[in-house]
């Protein structure tokens, strides 16, 4: 066996594993810190804050008596509050007995705390996940800025065999004699582009140094790869950000829509792509895959896709985004992830789309590695998306999840008493069975879909 040839493969696996552990650890830490800090503020004593499970690698006890620890298996975490039933054994059981005799000590336990404190503590985990997502999205919006209106040229992208008169700083007034619509106008990608010839070079009407003039430039949306989707056909064959697809089956393409039309009409047939990469032309054989995508009307539509995202021939000039605008954008983006996740789940339940859209730990790990390879900002964005998904998942009314506990507390609020111990044991067993079944199903998707 050639062990040297295994080094790159081992490196990729290690990189993927590290990216997955980092992403998961950040999300778990935020989630559990939400439980911890709100529980502490509510008067419930947190005894252990653990990142990971299994043998403890490092720990320390703070001045409040909470043990902070890192365990060997970095695939989750927990906060153990005083009096937690699932951990009450030995000294914990003795502490519970003592607490029952002491009202002050009892108030510091999870079960002795008032209903509002328990509910707030449980809800805080998902809430912190959502808050983290909003803040991360907002920070990225502030860092990137917002596209200036009217549209102006930022940095021109490198495209093959072309010399253009279009320059950085040019304000786009029109294209091919048509007035440029506002950035919030849907005509930007609709009727406006329908009248622009799909050629390598087009005429731009610009304002430069206070003067209006007509200059040549690339087609506004060339077949340039701005981003490669993880676990996609393009990622699998090695297409990269910055590649330009110049021909399909020997026929030249100059516009991203030309590429999109050829892919959508391929019916999954293998396409031969000519790809320009940093002055070199490469050839790739690529088979589009069926992909379920959100529909503007709220449903899902199945298309043939190769897993790339295009963009304009230049990076638009940006202007600074304000704090309120960024936070609003972060909240809208978080809501969009929630809405898309719920819609996707519903359409899988009804059979409208494939259940292969559910990813398990292997799929999430692979996605983590592939997105991390695209840059720090993309990886941080992915962590925010995943944090939203984790927060949403934990709110599902399934026993053993935070949402299930909140349902129990709602029952207690209505009836004046919690569910019986026997009922809780049965419901928790059902909940754990459901969660384990879903994990096995998702793992099967990772292996066989």
C-alpha positions in Angstrom: 0.0 0.0 0.0 1.2 3.5 -0.9 0.8 5.3 2.5 2.1 8.6 1.0 -1.0 8.7 -1.2 -3.2 8.5 1.9 -1.8 11.7 3.4 -4.0 14.1 1.4 -7.1 12.0 2.2 -6.2 11.9 5.9 -5.6 15.6 5.8 -9.0 16.3 4.3 -10.7 14.0 6.9 -8.9 15.7 9.7 -9.7 19.2 8.3 -13.4 18.2 8.1 -13.4 16.8 11.6 -11.8 19.9 13.1 -14.2 22.2 11.3 -17.2 20.2 12.4 -16.0 20.1 16.1 -15.3 23.8 16.0 -18.7 24.6 14.6 -20.5 22.3 16.9 -18.6 23.4 20.0 -19.4 27.1 19.4 -23.1 26.4 18.9 -23.3 24.0 22.0 -21.3 26.5 24.1 -23.7 29.3 23.3 -26.8 27.1 23.8 -25.7 25.7 27.1 -24.5 29.2 28.3 -28.0 30.4 27.7 -29.3 27.7 30.1 -26.5 28.4 32.6 -26.7 32.2 32.8 -30.5 32.5 32.9 -30.7 29.7 35.4 -28.2 31.4 37.6 -30.0 34.8 37.2 -33.2 32.9 38.1 -31.7 31.7 41.4 -31.0 28.1 40.3 -27.6 26.8 41.1 -25.6 25.4 38.2 -23.3 22.7 39.4 -21.6 21.6 36.2 -21.1 23.3 32.8 -19.6 20.7 30.4 -18.5 21.0 26.8 -18.5 17.4 25.6 -19.3 14.1 27.2 -17.3 11.2 28.7 -13.9 11.4 30.6 -13.1 14.9 31.8 -9.9 16.3 30.2 -9.9 19.6 32.1 -12.0 21.2 34.8 -12.0 24.0 37.4 -14.5 25.2 40.0 -15.3 28.9 40.0 -16.1 31.0 43.1 -19.8 30.3 42.8 -19.2 26.5 43.0 -19.8 25.7 39.4 -17.5 23.2 37.8 -16.5 24.2 34.3 -15.1 21.2 32.3 -14.1 20.0 28.9 -14.7 16.3 28.2 -13.2 13.9 25.7 -16.2 13.5 23.3 -16.8 16.9 21.8 -20.2 16.2 20.3 -22.4 18.1 22.6 -22.5 19.4 26.1 -24.8 20.0 29.1 -25.4 22.1 32.2 -26.2 20.2 35.4 -28.3 22.2 37.8 -28.7 21.4 41.5 -31.4 18.8 41.9 -31.4 17.6 38.2 -33.3 14.3 38.4 -31.3 12.7 35.6 -28.1 13.1 37.6 -29.3 12.7 41.1 -27.3 9.8 42.6 -24.9 9.4 45.5 -23.9 12.8 46.8 -26.5 14.5 44.6 -29.3 12.4 46.1 -28.1 13.4 49.6 -28.0 17.0 48.6 -31.6 16.7 47.3 -32.8 15.2 50.6 -31.1 18.0 52.5 -32.6 20.6 50.1 -36.1 19.2 50.8 -35.6 20.1 54.5 -34.3 23.5 53.7 -36.6 25.8 51.7 -33.7 28.2 50.9 -31.6 25.3 49.4 -34.7 23.8 47.7 -35.2 27.1 45.9 -31.7 26.7 44.3 -32.7 23.4 42.7 -34.2 23.0 39.3 -37.3 21.3 40.7 -37.7 23.6 43.6 -37.6 26.8 41.6 -40.8 28.5 40.6 -42.3 27.6 37.2 -41.3 30.9 35.6 -37.6 30.3 36.5 -37.6 26.8 35.1 -39.3 27.8 31.9 -37.0 30.8 31.4 -34.0 28.6 32.0 -35.1 25.9 29.5 -36.1 28.5 26.8 -32.8 30.4 27.1 -30.8 27.7 25.3 -32.7 28.1 21.9 -33.1 31.8 22.5 -29.3 32.3 22.8 -28.9 30.3 19.6 -31.2 32.7 17.8 -29.6 35.7 19.4 -26.1 34.5 18.3 -27.3 34.0 14.7 -28.8 37.5 14.6 -25.6 39.1 16.0 -23.3 37.1 13.6 -25.4 37.9 10.6 -25.6 41.6 11.7 -21.8 41.7 12.1 -21.2 40.3 8.7 -23.6 42.8 7.2 -21.8 45.6 8.9 -18.4 44.2 7.7 -19.6 43.8 4.1 -21.7 46.9 4.0 -24.7 47.3 1.7 -24.7 47.7 -2.0 -24.6 51.4 -2.9 -27.6 52.7 -4.8 -27.2 53.7 -7.6 -25.1 50.7 -8.6 -21.4 51.4 -8.9 -18.4 49.3 -9.9 -16.3 48.1 -7.0 -13.6 45.5 -8.0 -13.8 44.0 -11.5 -13.6 40.2 -11.5 -11.0 38.4 -13.6 -12.6 37.0 -16.7 -11.0 35.2 -19.7 -9.6 36.8 -22.9 -11.2 40.2 -22.4 -10.1 43.8 -22.1 -12.8 46.2 -21.0 -13.2 50.0 -20.6 -15.4 49.6 -17.5 -13.5 50.8 -14.5 -13.7 50.7 -10.7 -15.8 53.6 -9.5 -18.0 53.9 -12.5 -21.7 54.5 -11.7 -23.9 52.4 -13.9 -26.6 54.5 -15.5 -27.8 52.0 -18.1 -26.8 49.0 -20.3 -27.3 48.8 -24.0 -29.3 52.0 -24.0 -31.7 50.9 -21.2 -31.9 52.9 -18.0 -30.7 51.0 -15.1 -33.5 50.1 -12.7 -33.2 50.6 -8.9 -31.6 47.8 -6.9 -34.9 47.0 -5.2 -36.7 46.6 -8.6 -37.4 43.0 -9.6 -36.8 44.1 -13.2 -33.1 43.9 -12.4 -33.0 40.2 -13.3 -36.2 40.1 -15.3 -37.4 42.2 -18.2 -34.3 44.4 -18.0 -31.9 41.6 -18.7 -34.2 40.1 -21.3 -33.3 43.0 -23.6 -29.6 42.8 -23.0 -27.7 40.7 -25.6 -26.0 37.6 -24.1 -22.6 38.3 -25.5 -19.1 38.5 -24.1 -19.0 42.3 -24.4 -21.8 44.8 -23.9 -22.1 48.6 -23.8 -22.5 50.4 -20.4 -23.6 53.9 -19.9 -21.7 55.2 -16.9 -20.9 58.4 -15.0 -17.2 58.7 -14.5 -15.6 61.8 -12.9 -18.9 63.7 -13.3 -19.1 62.9 -17.0 -21.5 60.5 -18.7 -20.0 58.2 -21.3 -20.5 54.8 -23.0 -17.9 52.1 -22.3 -17.5 48.4 -23.0 -17.7 45.8 -20.3 -18.5 42.1 -19.7 -22.0 40.8 -19.6 -23.5 41.8 -16.3 -24.0 38.2 -15.1 -21.3 36.1 -16.7 -20.9 32.3 -16.1 -18.6 33.1 -13.2 -18.6 30.9 -10.1 -19.0 33.1 -7.0 -19.6 30.2 -4.7 -19.6 26.4 -4.8 -22.3 24.7 -2.8 -21.1 22.1 -0.3 -21.9 18.4 -1.2 -22.8 19.4 -4.7 -21.9 18.0 -8.1 -19.5 20.9 -8.7 -17.8 20.5 -5.4 -17.3 16.8 -6.0 -15.5 17.3 -9.3 -13.3 20.1 -8.1 -14.9 23.3 -9.5 -13.7 26.4 -7.5 -14.7 29.9 -6.7 -13.4 32.2 -9.4 -13.7 29.6 -12.2 -15.5 30.8 -15.4 -17.4 28.3 -17.5 -16.7 29.2 -21.1 -18.5 26.4 -23.0 -20.9 23.5 -22.5 -20.5 20.5 -24.8 -18.3 22.7 -27.0 -20.9 25.5 -27.3 -19.7 28.9 -25.9 -21.7 30.5 -23.1 -21.4 34.1 -22.1 -24.2 34.5 -19.5 -25.0 32.7 -16.3 -28.6 32.2 -17.6 -27.3 30.4 -20.6 -25.5 28.0 -18.3 -28.5 27.6 -16.1 -30.8 26.8 -19.0 -28.5 24.2 -20.3 -28.2 22.5 -16.9 -32.0 22.6 -16.3 -32.7 21.1 -19.7 -30.1 18.4 -19.3 -32.4 15.8 -17.6 -29.3 14.7 -15.6 -27.2 14.0 -18.7 -23.4 14.4 -18.3 -22.3 17.8 -19.5 -18.8 18.5 -20.7 -17.6 21.9 -19.3 -14.8 24.0 -20.5 -13.6 26.0 -17.5 -11.2 29.0 -17.4 -9.1 29.1 -14.3 -6.3 31.7 -13.9 -5.4 31.7 -17.5 -5.7 27.9 -18.0 -8.6 26.1 -19.7 -9.7 22.9 -18.0 -12.2 20.3 -19.0 -14.7 18.7 -16.6 -17.5 16.1 -17.0 -20.4 16.9 -14.7 -23.8 15.3 -14.2 -26.5 17.7 -12.8 -28.4 16.4 -9.8 -32.1 16.8 -8.8 -32.4 19.5 -6.1 -35.4 20.7 -4.1 -35.4 24.4 -3.8 -37.8 26.9 -2.0 -40.4 28.5 -4.2 -41.4 32.1 -3.8 -45.0 31.0 -3.2 -43.9 29.0 -0.1 -43.6 25.6 -1.7 -40.6 23.7 -3.2 -39.7 23.1 -6.8 -37.4 20.3 -8.1 -34.7 21.4 -10.6 -31.6 20.0 -12.1 -28.6 21.8 -10.5 -24.8 21.6 -10.4 -24.4 23.5 -7.2 -22.8 26.8 -8.1 -23.9 30.4 -7.4 -23.1 33.2 -9.9 -22.8 36.9 -9.5 -22.2 40.1 -11.3 -19.1 40.7 -13.4 -17.8 43.1 -10.7 -18.2 43.4 -6.9 -20.7 46.3 -6.4 -19.4 49.3 -4.5 -20.7 49.3 -0.9 -21.6 51.8 1.7 -21.5 51.4 5.5 -24.4 49.7 7.0 -25.9 51.2 10.2 -26.4 49.2 13.4 -30.2 49.2 13.2 -30.0 48.2 9.5 -27.6 45.4 10.3 -29.5 44.0 13.2 -32.7 44.1 11.1 -30.9 42.3 8.3 -29.7 39.7 10.9 -33.1 39.1 12.3 -34.6 38.8 8.8 -31.9 36.3 7.8 -32.5 34.3 10.9 -36.2 34.3 10.3 -35.6 33.2 6.7 -33.6 30.1 8.0 -36.4 29.2 10.4 -39.1 29.6 7.7 -37.1 27.6 5.1 -36.4 24.8 7.6 -40.1 24.5 8.7 -41.2 24.6 5.1 -38.7 22.0 4.1 -39.7 19.7 6.9 -43.4 20.1 6.1 -42.8 19.3 2.4 -40.8 16.2 3.4 -43.6 15.0 5.7 -46.1 15.4 2.9 -43.9 13.7 0.4 -43.5 16.8 -1.8 -39.7 16.6 -1.6 -37.2 13.9 -0.9 -36.4 13.0 2.7 -32.7 12.9 1.5 -32.7 16.6 2.3 -32.3 15.7 6.0 -28.5 15.5 6.8 -27.0 13.6 9.7 -23.7 14.1 11.5 -21.6 12.9 8.5 -23.3 15.2 6.1 -23.0 18.2 8.5 -19.4 17.4 9.1 -18.7 17.2 5.4 -20.5 20.5 4.8 -18.5 22.1 7.7 -15.2 21.2 6.1 -16.2 22.3 2.6 -17.5 25.6 3.7 -14.5 26.2 6.0 -12.3 25.7 2.9 -14.1 28.6 1.3 -12.9 31.1 3.9 -13.5 32.3 7.4 -16.4 34.5 6.7 -18.3 31.7 4.9 -17.6 29.4 7.8 -18.8 31.9 10.4 -22.0 32.4 8.3 -22.5 28.6 8.2 -22.1 28.5 12.0 -24.8 31.1 12.3 -27.2 29.2 10.0 -26.5 26.0 12.0 -27.1 27.8 15.3 -30.5 28.8 14.1 -31.3 25.2 13.0 -30.2 23.9 16.4 -32.3 26.5 18.3 -35.3 25.6 16.1 -34.8 21.8 16.6 -34.6 22.2 20.3 -38.0 24.0 20.4 -39.8 21.0 18.8 -42.4 19.7 21.3 -40.6 16.4 21.7 -39.9 15.0 25.2 -36.1 15.2 26.1 -35.8 18.3 24.0 -36.2 21.9 25.4 -39.5 22.2 23.6 -40.8 19.1 25.3 -39.9 20.5 28.7 -41.7 23.7 27.9 -44.8 21.6 27.0 -44.6 20.0 30.5 -44.3 23.4 32.1 -47.3 24.7 30.1 -49.3 21.6 31.3 -48.2 22.5 34.9 -49.2 26.1 34.4 -52.7 25.1 33.3 -53.4 22.2 35.7 -51.4 23.5 38.7 -49.3 20.4 39.0 -46.6 18.7 36.9 -47.1 15.5 35.0 -46.7 12.4 37.2 -43.3 10.7 37.4 -44.7 7.6 35.6 -46.0 9.7 32.7 -42.7 11.6 32.5 -40.7 8.4 32.3 -42.9 7.1 29.5 -42.9 10.4 27.6 -39.1 10.8 28.0 -38.6 7.2 26.7 -40.8 8.0 23.7 -38.9 11.2 23.1 -35.5 9.6 23.2 -36.7 6.8 20.9 -37.9 9.5 18.4 -34.6 11.4 18.5 -32.4 8.2 18.1 -34.6 7.1 15.2 -34.2 10.4 13.5 -30.4 10.3 14.0 -30.2 6.8 12.5 -32.4 7.9 9.6 -30.3 10.9 9.0 -27.1 8.9 9.2 -28.6 6.5 6.6 -29.2 9.5 4.3 -25.5 10.5 4.7 -24.4 7.1 3.6 -26.9 6.1 0.9 -28.6 9.3 -0.5 
